[in-house]
Amino acid sequence: MNDLWSALCLVAVFEGLLLFAAPNAWKRAAEQLYAMPNLRLRALGGIVVVAGLLALRLLRG
């Protein structure tokens, strides 16, 4: 459970770094996501989840 909290904290750090370093790029990306149809967003989310799980599986062995 401690690993999960550590991972969530790292996600917050990376998100914060993006907002701090490139706020305009982050806004443009958010606008592009808002303009996407829901079906495409769901597909993109599914791809990211599967890629993350595969990467985690490879790292954990």
N, C-alpha and C positions, 0 to 999 in steps of 0.2 A: 504494500500500500504506500510505503514511503517513496518508492520509485515513481508511482503515479503522480504524487504531489510534486516531486522534483521535476517530472516532465511537464506538468502544467505550469509550474513556475518558469521553466525555460521558455515555454511558448509565450508567456506574458512578457518576458524579457525581449524576445525577438520581435514581438508585435510592437512593443514600446520603442525599440530601436528603429524600426521602420517608420513609425509615426514621428519620432524625433529627428531622424536624419533626412527623410524625404516626405514631408507632409503633403505636398502637392501631387506627387506621384501616387501616394496612397489614396488621395481623394479621387484622382482620375480612375484608378483601378476600381474603387468602390462604385463610381458612377457607371462604369462599364458592366460591373456585376449586376447593378440594379436594372440596367437596360436588357439584360439577358432573359430569355424566356425561362420559366420555372423548370421545364423539362431538361433544358441544357444545364441549368445549375445543379439539378439533382444528379445528372450524369457526371458532371465534373466533380461533385462531392463524392460520389461513389468511387470514381477513379482515384481520388486523393486518399480515401479511406483504404482501398485495396493496396495502393502503393505504400502507404504508411505501414500497414500490417505486414506486407512482404518485407519491407526494409527492417522492421522490428524483428521479424522471424530470422532474417539473415544475420542481424547483429547479435541476437540472443542464442543463435545456433541451435 
